[in-house]
Amino acid sequence: MSKEFPSERDRLTPEERKARDAERRLDAEQALREHQLAQEALRKNLERLRAERLARDASAKK
């Protein structure tokens, strides 16, 4: 089996590599923010549903 190596024109320059890494870092930070927002929304929804259930249970016992 022969391994394929990138040709000279396919290799990234140091500047291109820096730009690619910066873009990846920004993408990762954005994905993390989106994940945190989704987790917060889920937590708030669970708290709301729990409060509703507790209120329903309390009114059913009366």
Secondary structure, 3 states (H helix, E strand, C coil): CCCCCCCHHHCCCHHHHHHHHHHHHHHHHHHHHHHHHHHHHHHHHHHHHHHHHHHHHHHHHC
